[in-house]
């Protein structure tokens, strides 16, 4: 099941960003999914679903936004490893 969401945008937005309305909508979905993933609100799997992408394509898309595919920092991972002993 899917739900359609409608909102109004000035027509000038599309020419300013050089995207059609459907391309703009796809870009907004991806941007929201990336931001929510970056904030830890959603998992990669859920973010990919929001963006309308496969999980692999979503992970590749993270690079465009300079967002790490890892939600833990190297220091956090090392701390977890030290605490596992």
C-alpha positions in Angstrom: 0.0 0.0 0.0 1.2 3.5 -0.8 0.0 6.9 0.1 0.2 10.0 -2.1 1.2 13.2 -0.6 0.5 16.5 -2.4 1.9 19.9 -1.8 2.2 23.1 -3.9 5.5 24.4 -5.2 6.1 27.5 -7.2 6.7 26.5 -10.9 9.9 28.6 -10.8 11.5 26.0 -8.4 11.7 23.4 -11.2 13.5 25.6 -13.6 15.8 26.9 -10.9 17.0 23.4 -10.0 16.7 22.1 -13.6 14.5 19.2 -12.7 11.0 18.1 -13.8 8.3 17.8 -11.1 8.8 14.0 -11.0 12.6 14.3 -10.8 12.2 16.9 -8.0 9.8 14.6 -6.0 12.3 11.7 -6.3 15.1 14.0 -5.2 13.1 15.2 -2.2 12.3 11.6 -1.2 16.0 10.7 -1.4 17.1 13.8 0.5 14.6 13.1 3.3 15.6 9.5 3.5 19.3 10.4 3.7 18.8 13.0 6.4 16.6 10.7 8.5 19.2 7.9 8.1 22.0 10.3 9.0 20.1 11.4 12.2 19.5 7.7 13.1 15.7 8.0 12.8 15.5 5.2 10.2 17.6 2.2 9.2 19.3 1.8 5.8 16.5 -0.6 4.8 13.7 1.8 5.7 15.6 4.8 4.2 16.0 2.9 0.9 12.3 2.1 1.0 11.4 5.8 1.6 13.7 6.8 -1.3 12.3 4.2 -3.6 15.7 2.5 -4.1 17.3 -0.8 -3.4 19.4 -0.9 -0.3 22.5 -1.1 -2.4 21.5 1.9 -4.5 20.7 3.9 -1.3 24.1 3.1 0.1 25.7 4.4 -3.1 23.5 7.5 -3.0 24.8 8.3 0.5 28.2 9.3 -1.1 26.5 12.1 -3.1 25.4 13.6 0.2 28.7 12.9 1.9 27.0 10.7 4.5 28.7 7.6 5.9 26.9 4.3 5.4 28.0 3.4 8.9 25.9 4.8 11.8 28.7 4.2 14.3 32.0 6.1 14.3 35.3 4.3 14.3 35.8 5.3 18.0 32.4 3.8 18.9 33.2 0.6 17.2 36.6 0.3 18.9 34.9 1.0 22.3 32.4 -1.8 21.6 35.3 -4.1 20.7 37.1 -3.2 24.0 34.0 -3.7 26.0 33.3 -7.1 24.4 36.2 -8.7 26.1 
